[in-house]
Every structure is written in structure tokens, then in C-alpha cells.
Amino acid sequence: MGSITMHQEDDFVHQTRRIPIGAYIFHRLHQIGVSHVFGCPGDFNLNLLDHLYTVPSMKWIGTCNELNGAYAADGYARVRGIPGVLITTYGVGELSAINGIAGAYSEHVPIIHIVGTTSRLARRDRIMIRHTLDENWDHDTFQKMSEPVRTGHAFLLEDSNFTKDIDNVIQTCVQTRRPVYLYVPIDVPDILVNSEPLQKPLHFDITNHDRDHEEDEFIDEAVKMLAAAEHPVALVDMLTHRYGLVNETKQFLSLTGLQAFVTPLTKSVVDETSEHYGGLYNGKLSPSIGVQKRVESSDAVFHIGPFPSDSNTGGWSQKLQTANLICLSWNKVSVRDRVWHGLNFVPIVKKLVRRLELQKFSLKNTLALEDCLSTSAPLTAPTEASDQLDQLHVWRKFSPFLREGDCIIAEVGSAQYGTLELELPANVTFFTQLYYSCIGFTVGALLGALVAQREQGNNGRAWLFVGDGSLQMTVQELSTIIRYDFKPTIVLINNSGYTIERVIHGPLKHYNEISTSWDYQNMLRFFGAGPATSATYSARTYRELAAVLEDKTFQTNSTIQLLELVLDKFDTPWMLSGQINIVHEESTGWKPMEERV
């Protein structure tokens, strides 16, 4: 996520000294770059939504339900690098969305969730009104439920504090890179406020107040360690992207010449065609044995933006020794066993880059890139055209057909582990919800990503890789994608149910089955795409898959299109089965599926 630039407001604000607070909200959001708002209309937010149209260039994207709206805001934020905005109604709407907000919180994705609530009078008198649960009901109950999945909130109760509260909660969202809530009672949107604060830009800079000396100490120690190392490397992790440090990291790699490795949640953040790119490091599950060896044998690992979840570390199988580690994160930095608690890495990375630009800096780097290329993936014979599709080979078949500017979204399960083997061109965006791992997330997130691409003027294609079980969770949002004339390519993994759950437990149990009677080949038409505005394909063999991928119409992607891949219900990517084996063997004494079938 990049830095946020405040945009000049339109004449409406300059010419109007007093404006409704509802209009203030949307003009402030527009100033930080937001041009689309997601959500569902509801009884307590309708008069607020009226004010959205006071910003000529701001558009409403109505979603089929609030959960999908939250997913869309998440996908939008990941691609645009600014907060996604979601609007719901009191109780029934906000609670429907809370799962999507929790996922954004877990993976440091900024969302501003605006909730239209009961009136201030109804709240004060605890009126038994729709969406409450009992007599004398505390109207703040739902607000309390969201507290663990937000970093800030504002409840517009006092007229004199309205603009200040709105500005503060927006700043909190941007600076913490996590969701916030803005509660707007139904009697508030039309109240007039002074528009003058809109003339003053919000400030989003992250600083370590009065700790310059400690920042310099850390930088001195880090540079000394790198300079003395025989085999230094960089490990670029998820929070690098979330905190808008992608460009600074690119500069750092160019200035130092360090070889850079990424984790699963950082795929595409470092250009895979760059001379600096070393590969994907995922502990024991690294696709290349050489990558694992290179990182774990390094005597100076510059680890920026660490995110040590099980799924981002090969089931915690990364072996990074403290004695060889320089670590930079959002709440602390460290060199070996010396830790500077409470220092945020954003100003430090920027200061480090400025220093390296001013002084000559050379590093030892004696290991050739070729040493990282030996594979740790299972080795098998090449596929024959008549062979049935399988998880071991099918994913790499897509790599030659990806192009610069594409956006690739991978669903929880087979897709998110299989797509980690894709070889990406430059300037590709890739994301997956690998940590929170809520199935169905990507259908709504695809909508948000498509909206973000359109705002950016990006003509790259959008690819969604999704399993049949996940698709059935949130499939109705395809109708919104069709309604707004988006043209993604949806690659459906049809393996007749919840394959990842089968691997974890109960491979033959009925509870891991789903309806297999869905007609995926006619699904797009059901949701409103006609024969001239959609295309569907299917493949069971590698010959059939090659025919689709090499088809010029498919490559042009001039309509929304679906490619259905039929795979065996027990077949999984090697990295997924390995992940499950490592995590569960260590934590539960669990046995692999082949020992239980």
C-alpha cells in the first residue's frame, strides 16, 4: 500500500461555508482518494447515503449482502493502497459484515466501516426499536462487539465534535492500516457544520516522536552488521506492503544489491523478473531447496515487515536465528538480540534509504542466484496431453499466459497454495487471504479489486482462482460484477467439495461434501451475462486446458469468462498438504490423510 495524497476539493466546498455532516464525511473520504463506496442500503443509513451524491465523482457500489461488501472493501484497499469504505445499517447490517472486518484486521487491511445507527434519542432512552434485541436494550451493544476488530472508532454524538471525530478516525485507519468504525445516528447526517476543516489536509505521517537517537542507533547497528556479513540477504514480508514501503524497499535493494526473498503473503511485492529476486521462502515448504538453504545459512537476514503466522512461515518451519537477524516491524525493530520496543519501522526505512543514497555502501554477496533454483517440489514426469488435470502440474501451466498489469486473486485452499508456484511478470498484483483464511472471501474481494483497477486506469486483466466450495459461499456477488460490466477471468477448481477439510479430517465424511449439481457452465448467464457478454470453458485434461489457454479470444479477455477445471476430490497442491502435515503433527499428533483413508 502506497502513501496517501490529499486531493484538492471541488468548488462546492470552497463556496459553501456550512454543509451537512453527511456531505462532510464523503468529501473528506474523497480527499484521501476514495471514489467508490461499498455496502447495502438500510433503514438507518438511507439519509446518509443521500449525501454521497454531493461529491460528483464518488460512486456507490451496492453489494448483494454486507459480508460481501466488507470483502469488496478489503480487496479495494489491497489494490488501491488506501482505505476501502463500507456502509451498513445498525445491527443486522453491521453484524453481517463483521467477519469480513475481522479478516481485514488480521491481515492489516484498512477499512472505514460506516454504520447508520438509531437516533441519539432512541439510544439515550433505550427504545425498543427494530434491530434491537429486547426491552430496555443497550443500543451500544453491537458497537462493543466490534471493539476487538478495530483500531479506533467515532460515534457522532456531540455536534461540536463532529468534524474532529471524523478526521481523527480516518487518520487512525490510515496510520494503523487496520479497520475503524464510524457510527452515524440517523438524526445526524443533515446537521450543518462548518466546512472550513476541509481546507486543511489530514496528516498521515508515521513518526517515532522524540526517538531520533534510537532510530539512528538501530540504523548504525544494522548497517554495521550488513557490511560485515559474508552472505547477507533481504527477506521482504507482508507488512512491507501494508505500510506502504514497497518503493522504499525497491530503493533499498537497488542501493545495497541484496538478493531479496519473499514470503507467501508478499508474493508479487518484489518484481520476480528483477535481478534482485531470489525466490519464495516458506521454511521447509519453500518451492526451492536452494532458497531455504540460502536464507537460513545467511549470516545477516534483513527481515522487513515480518508476519510470523503458520501459513506464512511453512507451518512455523522457518529457521531464522536471532544471531543472524535484523528485524523491522510496526511495533519494534531489532539487531540480533538487541530490541528497540515501540519503534515503528516506517520512518526508519525511509531514513535508512536516505542515508544509503548519501554514502557509498558495498556488500559481500558470493552465492550465485543459480544456487537458489533447485526445486523441493515433488519431481514427476512431464504431463501428456491426454493426462487428467492434477494439482502437481496444473498451476504452472498458467504462468506463460500472465501479463504485466494483471491482478491475481487466490481463494483459500488449493488455489492459494497452488498459485504460489506461478511465475509472475513484472507489475503484477497478487493477493490471497492466507492468514485469516475465510472461504468465500475472494468473490467479494474480486469486485473490490476490479473497482480499484478501474479507478487507477489499469487495463490489466483480473484473474480469480477459486474452489467450488468457496464459490458457493459468496457466488451471488458475480451478479454485481456483471452489473457493473467488469470482465474478470474466473478459474474454478471443481473438486466436488471441501478438499482442504478432507485433508485435515474426515476425508470420506458426508460433512465435507457440497452440492455437485451446480451447472457452472451456465452460471454467468443466470447472473445476467448474455452469450455476447460472457464466455465459459471447461477442461479435464491437459490437452483441453492447452486449447483454452492458447485460444486468442480467451487471452483477449473482452468479456467476463469462466474456466472450469475438473480435478480429483482428494488431490491437493503439495505445499498445502505439507503445510497441514507440519502444523497438525506438531500441535495435535495428527496423522496425514493417506494413513486415515
N, C-alpha and C positions, 0 to 999 in steps of 0.2 A: 504494500500500500504506500502510495507516494505522499508527499507533503500536500497540504490543503491551502489553496489560494483563495482569499476572499474576493468575490466578484462585485463590481460596481452595480448598484441597484438601478432600477428604471425610474422614469420621471414621476411615476405615481408616488413614490416615497418622498422624493425631493419636493414635490408640490403640495403634499398633504401633511400638515403638522400633527394631526391626530388621526389614527387609524384603528380599526377594530383589532383586538389582540389576536383573533384568528388569522387576520391578514399578516400581522407581525410575525407570527410563527412561520408561515410559508415564505415570506420574504427573507427571513433570516436563514432558513434552510436553503433557499435558492442562492444566497450569497456564498455558501460553502460549496456550491457546485451541484446540489441536488436538483434534478429536473423531472424526476418521476417518483411518485409515492405509491406504495402498495397497500392493499388492505381490503376490508369489507365494510360497506356502509351499515350502520346500525343506529338504533333509536337515539342513543346518547351522543353520537358524533356527527349527525347529519348537518347541523348548522355550522359546525366547524369546517366540514368539507366544502361548504359553500365558499369559504374564503380562499380555498386553494386556487380558484379561478381568477383571483385578483392578480396573480402572477402569470402573465400571458404565456410564458414559455414552460410553465410547470404543468405536468400531465398526471392524471390519475390512472393507475392500473388496478382495476378491480380483479381480485382473485376469487377462486371458487370457494375457498374457506380461509380462515385466519392462519391455520398452521402452514398452508402452502404460501400464504403471504409472508410469513416470517422466513420461510426458506428462500423466497424470492428476494427479500431484503438482504439476506445473508449473501446470496450469490452476487447480487448487485454490488455489495460492499467489497467483496473479494476482488472483483474485476475492476471496479472504478477506483478503489483506494480511498473512498470517502464513506461516511455512514449511509447505510440503507435506512429508509424510513418506512415504518409500518403504522397504519392506523386501524384500531379496532374499537369495539364498544365495550362498555362496562361488563365485567363478569364473564358472560358467556363467550364473548369475543376474545378478551384478553387471556382467558384461561386456555382457550383453544390454541392460542399462539405460543404459550409459554414453553412448550417443548422445543420449538424452533429457536426461541430466545436462549434457552439453556445451551443448545448446541453452539450458538454463536458465542456465548460467554466462554464455553470450554475451550474454543479454538481462537479466542481473541479477535472476534469479528465485530466491528462497531455497528450497532443498530439503534436508532432512536424510535422507541415504541411509544406512540401517542395514543392514549386511551381516553375516549369520551366517557365521562362518568356522570353519576347522578348529581343533582344540583347541590349547591352548598347548604341550602336549607334542608333538603332531604337528608343529607349526610349528618347535619347537626341534630336533627330530630329523630334520626334512625327510622325513617318512614319505611313501611313495608311495601316496597315498590318492586316491579318486575326485575328479575335477575338477582334479587337478594334471596336469602335462604330461610328467613324466619322472622317472627315478630321481634322488634327492638334489635334489629340486626346491625352490627357494626359495619358501616359501609366501607371502612378501610381494610376489611379482611382480605380482599383479593390483592390489594396493594402490598400487604405484608407477605403474601405468598410469593411474590416476585423478588423479594429482597435478596435471596441468595444468588440470583442470576442477573444482577445488575451492579454497576459500579456507582450509580447515582440516580437520583430522581428529583422531580419537581412537581409539586401539587399546587396548582394555581388557585390559591385561596384568598390572598390579600391583593387588592387592586394595585396598591402602591409598589408591590414587589414583582409584578407580572414579568416585565421585560428582563429584569435582573435574573429571575429564576430561570427563564427560558435560555438566556445566554449562558448561564453557568452550566446548565445540564448539557447543552451542545458542546461546550468546551470540555466537559468531563468525558463525554463519549469519544471525542477525537483524541484526547490525551491518553486515555486508558485503553483505547482500542477494544472496548467491550460495550455491551448494551447498556442503555439508560432508559428510564421511563419518564414520560411527561403526561401528567394527569390533568385533563381539562374538563371541569364540570360543565354541564350543559348550559348553565346560565352565564358562562364567561365569554365565549367567542365573540360576541357582539359588543363587548365593553370597549370603549375608546381609550387609547393610551397615546402617549407622546411618541411620535415616530423618530425622534432625534437619535436614540441609541443606534438605529440602523445606519447612521452616518459614520459610526465608529466600528472599525473592523474588530472581530474577535481575534484573540491571540492564542495560538495552539502550540507554541514552542515548549518543548520539554527541557527543563533545566535542573541541575543539581545545585540548589541555592546555597551559596557560600561554601562550596566544596571544591573550588577550582584546584586547590593544592592537592587534594586527594585524587582528583582526576589526573593531574599531571604525574603523581606518584605511580598510579596504575599504568599510564602510558609508558613511562620510563622503564618500569619493570617488564612490561610486555615486549617492548622493542628490544630491550637487552636480551631477553630470552629467545626471541626470534632470531636475532643476529648471531647468537652463539650456537644455534641448533644446526645439526648436520642434515636433518631431513624434516624441515618444517612443512606443515600443510594447513589449509583452512578447511573448517567444517561449517558450512552455511546451513543454519537451521531455521525453523518455521517463524520464529519471532522477528527475524530479519525482515521478512516480508511484511508482517503485520504492523511493524513500527516504521515502515516507510524508508528502510535503509538499503533498498536494492541498488540504487545508483551509487551510494557511498561504498557499498561492498564491491561493486564492479570497479570503482576507482581504486580501492584498496588492493584488489587483486592485480590490477594493472601496474600499480606503483611498486608492489613487492615481488611480483612474479610468482606468487604462491600458487600451487596447484589446489584447486577447490573441489571439495566433495559435498554432496547434498544428502539430506535425509529424505524419507518418503514424503513428508509434508512440505518439502521445499523443492520438489521436482519442478523444473522449468524456471526457477528463480535465477539460477546460473545458466547461461546460454550453453546448451550441450554441444554446440558446434565450436565453442571457444577453445583456444589453446590452453586456457586455464582449467578447463573442466576435466575432473578426474573420474567421476562416476558417482553412483548411488551407494552410500554407506548405510547399511542396515544390520550391523553386527554380523551374527552368524548367517543371516539371510541376505547378505549383500549379493547381488547378481554376479559379482566378480570376486573370486578369492583374492586376486591381486589388490583390489580396493580395500578389503578388510585388512590385509597384511600391511598395506601402505599406511593406512590411518593408524592402526593400533601399534605399529612399530615406530611411528614418528616420535621424535623427542621434543616436539613443540607443536601442539594442535591448537590453532587459533579457532575456538568454537564460539561462533557468534549467533545469538538468538536461540539457545538450547530449549528443546521441548521434549523432556525425557519420558514420554508416555510409552506404554508397552508396544503399541502398534507403530511407533516412530523410531523404535530402537531395536527392532528384531526380537521383541519379547525380552527387553532389557538385556540383550546379549552383546551390546556394545561394550568394549573393553577399553575405556579411556582412563589412563592412570593420572591421578591428581598431579603427580610429579612432572607430567609432560603437558599439562593443560593450562591454556589461557582461556578464560570463560567470560563472556559478556552477555548479560541478560537485563531484563527490565527492572529488576529489584536488587541486583548485586553484580559485582564484577570480581574476578579473582585471577591471580597468577600463582600457579602451584597451590600451596595451602594457605596463601595469604588472601583474605577476603575483605572487600570493601562493601559492607552491607549498606543498602539504601541508595546506592548509586545507580542511576538509570543509564543504560548503555547508549542511548540516542546521542546526547551531546558529546559523549566520549568518542564514539566512532567518527563523528564529524570533525572533532578536534584532531584525532589521530590522522585522518586523511589530510588535513591542512598541514600538519607537521611533516608528513611524508612528502608532500609536494614541495616543501622548502628545503629538505635535506636529502642528500644522496643516500640511498639505502639499498644494500645488496644482500641477498640471502643465498645460502647454500641450498642446492636442490639437485642431488646427484642421482635420484632414481628416475628412470625414463618412464614416460607415460605408458609405453607398451607393457611395462611390468604390471599394470593395473587391469589388463584386459582379459586375463584368463578367467574362465567362467566357473561359477559354483552352481549354476543351474544344472538340472539333470541333463545328461547328454543322450540323445537318441538319434536314430537315422532320420534323414530328411523326409518330409512328408511326400507321399504320392498324391496325384490329383484325385484319385478315387478314394483316398482315405477319408474317414469321418473326421469332422472337426473335433479338436481336443484342446484342453486348456494349456497344454505344454507348448503348443506351436502357434495357436491362432493369433495371439496378441501381436507378435512381431510382424505378422502379415500386413498390418495397417501402417506400419512406420513409413514405407516408401510413398504413401499417399497423403501424408500430412504436409501442410504448407505453412509458411510464415504467416503470422497473424491469426492462426486458428486458436480456438478456445476448446479445451478438452476437459470434460467433467466426468468423473468416475464415481459410480454408486458404491455403497457399502457392499462388501463381499467379494465375489470373484472379480468383478470389474476393477475395483480399486487396487487389488494386488496384481492382476494381470496387466493393467495399463502401466504399472511401474516399469515394465520391460520395454515400453515404447521408446524409440529413438526419436527425439523431438528436434525439429528445425529451430532456427533462431526465432525470437519474438513470438513464442507460443505461450499461452497461458494454460496452466494445468492446475486443477484443484480437485480435492476429494475430502470428505469429512472423515478422515481416518481415525481420529481420536474419539469423538463423541459417537460416531458410527450409528446414526439413526436411519434405518432403512426407509427409503422413500424420499429422503432429503433432496436428491438431485433433480427431481422433476420440477419442483418449485424453484430450485437454485438455477436451473437452466433458464427459466423465464427471466430471473433477475440478471443473469449474465448476458442474455440477449438484449435486454433493455440497456445495460451498461455499454455493450458494444455499439449499439445504435447511437447512444449519446456521444461516444468517442469518435464516431465516424469510421469505425473499424469494419472493413468489409470481409474480414476473415470468417471462416466457417465456424460453427459451433457444433461440437460432437458430444453426444451423451452416450456413455456406455452404462447400461443399466440391466439388472436382472429382472426376471419376470415377477418374482415375489415382491421386490421393491416397487416395481412399476404399478402393481395392483394396489399399493398403499395410497398413491397420490396421483393416479393417472389422469384424473379429471382436469388437471392444470394444462394438459395438452390442448384443451379447448381454448384456453386463454392465449396460448402461444399461437394457435391458428387464427384466433380472432384478431390479433394484432399483426398478422401477416409476417411472422418470423419463419425462418427457413432452416431449422437445425437438421442435423443428421442424427437419428436415434438408432443406436446399435443395441438391439435387445438380445440378452443372453437367455434363451429359453431352455432351462434345465429342470423344468417341472417341479418347482418348489424352492424351499429354503435350504439351499445346498450348504451354506456355511453352518447353519444349525445342525444339519445332518452330520457334518464333520465333528462338531462339538459334542453332540449327544443325540441318541435316538435315530440312527441312520434309516431304520426301517419303520419308524413310528408314524402313525397317521397324523400326528400334530405337526409334522414338518411338511405336509402336503398342502397344495393350494389348488384352486380350480384350474384345470388344464383345458377347459372348454372355451377359453377366450379365443376369438378369431382375430389374431393380431394383424393379419393381412388386410382386414377391413376396418381396423381400429381408427385410423386417421379420418376416414370418411364418416364414421359415426360421430366424431367430434367436430365435424364441419368442414373438412378439407375435401374439395371435389377432385375428380380424376385429373383435371388440368392443373391443380394446385398442390398435388401430392404424388408421392411415388412410394411403392413398397417392394421389398425384395426379401428373399429368404435363401438360406444356404445350409446344407447339411454336410457337404464335402468340400475339400479344398479346391476342386475344380469349379464348383458353383460359387464359392467365395471369390476366387480369382476373376471370374466372369463379371461379378458385380463391381469389384474394386477397380477393374480396368475399363468399366463402362464410362464413356465420356459424359453421359447425362448424369450419372451418379457423381462423378468428380466435379461437375459444374455446380451441383447443389443449388439449382434455381428454384426448387420447391422444398417444402418440408418432406423428409423422406425417412423411412424406417427400414432397417436391415435386420431381419430376424435370423439369429444364429441358433441352431438346434444342437445342444450338447448333452452328454450323458449326465444324469441326475446326481451321480456320485463323483464326477470329475471336478477337480479344483486346481487352481494355479499352485505350483509347487511352493511359492512363497507364502500363500495363505495357509496351506496345510502345515508347513513348517512353523509358521507363527503360532498357530493353535497348539501344536505339539509342545513347543518350547514353553509357552505360558502356562498351559494346564499341567504339564508334567511337573513343573517347578512348584505350582501352587496347590495342586489337588491330588497328585498321584494318578492323574487321569491317563487312560490308555488311548493310543491312536485308533482311528475308525477301523482300519483293516483288522485289528485284533478283536473288534466287537461285532462285526457283521456276521 
